[in-house]
Amino acid sequence: MKSILPANQTDDENEESIWSSYDSWLEKYPSALENFEKVMNIGKEKKIVVFLDYDGTLSQIVDDPDKAYMTDAMRAAVREVANYFPTAIVSGRCRNKVYDFVKLKNIHYAGSHGMDISTPQGSSKYQDKKHQQKAVDEKGNEAVLFHPAKEYLPTIQEIVKILKENITVITGSTIEDNIFCVTVHYRRVRNEKDIEFLKEIVESIVKDYPNFHISGGKKVFEIRPNVKWNKGHALMYLLDTLGFDNYDDVLPMYIGDDRTDEDAFKVIRQIGGGFPIIVSSIARETNASYSLRDPADVMTFLIHLAKWKKNLMKKTKERK
Ligand SMILES: O=P(O)(O)OC[C@H]1O[C@H](O[C@H]2O[C@H](CO)[C@@H](O)[C@H](O)[C@H]2O)[C@H](O)[C@@H](O)[C@@H]1O
């Protein structure tokens, strides 16, 4: 089993920073809000496609993962953005759970860190019939579901069962079955020694499954199948299936707070010309180009974005 957790660092929130202050970090990753006009000037001539992470981006990080609700105001902001731009949520949670939180019909959903994607049409590039199937999606629409880790499902269920049986000794730990991956939460484990013990339990279970690995996050251990697929691949798949595969013309904007969002930031940098935006109130290493401090900033940014497009459309109409 390959664990990517360095021995001295178990979670993103305790990451050591090389930055002397948040302000010095902001010089490298300027606020997307404070530089809104400058940022959007680049976007005028392009087709902007919006990608949003869920936890920590659209909702606050809270102790109980089942209670990470988004506010009605945030929902309204996302709905408005999606009225003007193709919009997708790419989350570590399973797709149905994200939909239960977001409840918006005018956006696309990718769950399990992109290993569960629903789009109106399949992809011409990802011809892999084994992993694409027609179905009725969470919104009640006909869709094509893409499941690159489908063959791992029975093993994931087995791992969930074993984890559930074994972690009960650690008070406060919980398992979240995200269908194509599993999340072990320890935010409510109060004792450092218990967190270490929990990590040992998880590692000892996963070592019997060589096709799986453990990754870290915000007070979680995540068990994922060894498929070459992450949020970056999901972004490419979504661009392709939604008809935005001419990258000269397209400007992907991705807003996220988590380590797994870095894969999408990297892909945007590779494509060139997009906006990878990190949500962070601490200075940390990132592949993003811009930053927002917290979900409140995200909401303000989304409101600005929708208004900007509305005005742009109005001006274009007046000129005709
Ligand atoms: O990709 P995301 O949408 O950001 O999902 C990543 C994980 O988010 C959730 O966990 C995080 O948020 C919880 C609620 O605020 C918090 O209690 C937990 O400590 C955080 O790690 C979600 O529960 C996980 O399944 C996702 O993988």
The ligand as an SDF file (V2000), in Angstrom:
LIG
                    3D

 27 28  0  0  0  0  0  0  0  0999 V2000
  -14.1530   17.8540   -2.7300 O   0  0  0  0  0  0  0  0  0  0  0  0
  -14.9980   18.3760   -1.6070 P   0  0  0  0  0  0  0  0  0  0  0  0
  -16.4000   18.6910   -2.0160 O   0  0  0  0  0  0  0  0  0  0  0  0
  -14.3350   19.5290   -0.9060 O   0  0  0  0  0  0  0  0  0  0  0  0
  -15.0670   17.1770   -0.5770 O   0  0  0  0  0  0  0  0  0  0  0  0
  -13.9170   16.8170    0.2210 C   0  0  0  0  0  0  0  0  0  0  0  0
  -14.3970   16.1510    1.4750 C   0  0  0  0  0  0  0  0  0  0  0  0
  -15.3100   17.0850    2.0620 O   0  0  0  0  0  0  0  0  0  0  0  0
  -16.0540   16.6720    3.1890 C   0  0  0  0  0  0  0  0  0  0  0  0
  -15.1890   16.6670    4.3270 O   0  0  0  0  0  0  0  0  0  0  0  0
  -14.7430   17.9540    4.6940 C   0  0  0  0  0  0  0  0  0  0  0  0
  -15.8860   18.7470    5.0870 O   0  0  0  0  0  0  0  0  0  0  0  0
  -16.5910   18.2480    6.2630 C   0  0  0  0  0  0  0  0  0  0  0  0
  -17.7980   19.1300    6.4830 C   0  0  0  0  0  0  0  0  0  0  0  0
  -17.4530   20.4670    6.6020 O   0  0  0  0  0  0  0  0  0  0  0  0
  -15.6230   18.2510    7.4620 C   0  0  0  0  0  0  0  0  0  0  0  0
  -16.2880   17.7460    8.6150 O   0  0  0  0  0  0  0  0  0  0  0  0
  -14.3990   17.3780    7.1240 C   0  0  0  0  0  0  0  0  0  0  0  0
  -13.4730   17.4510    8.1810 O   0  0  0  0  0  0  0  0  0  0  0  0
  -13.7410   17.8720    5.8410 C   0  0  0  0  0  0  0  0  0  0  0  0
  -12.6740   17.0260    5.4270 O   0  0  0  0  0  0  0  0  0  0  0  0
  -16.7280   15.3570    2.9610 C   0  0  0  0  0  0  0  0  0  0  0  0
  -17.3730   14.9400    4.1390 O   0  0  0  0  0  0  0  0  0  0  0  0
  -15.7630   14.3080    2.4270 C   0  0  0  0  0  0  0  0  0  0  0  0
  -16.4680   13.1360    2.1060 O   0  0  0  0  0  0  0  0  0  0  0  0
  -15.1400   14.8580    1.1490 C   0  0  0  0  0  0  0  0  0  0  0  0
  -14.2250   13.9220    0.6130 O   0  0  0  0  0  0  0  0  0  0  0  0
  1  2  2  0
  2  3  1  0
  2  4  1  0
  2  5  1  0
  5  6  1  0
  6  7  1  0
  7  8  1  0
  7 26  1  0
  8  9  1  0
  9 10  1  0
  9 22  1  0
 10 11  1  0
 11 12  1  0
 11 20  1  0
 12 13  1  0
 13 14  1  0
 13 16  1  0
 14 15  1  0
 16 17  1  0
 16 18  1  0
 18 19  1  0
 18 20  1  0
 20 21  1  0
 22 23  1  0
 22 24  1  0
 24 25  1  0
 24 26  1  0
 26 27  1  0
M  END
$$$$
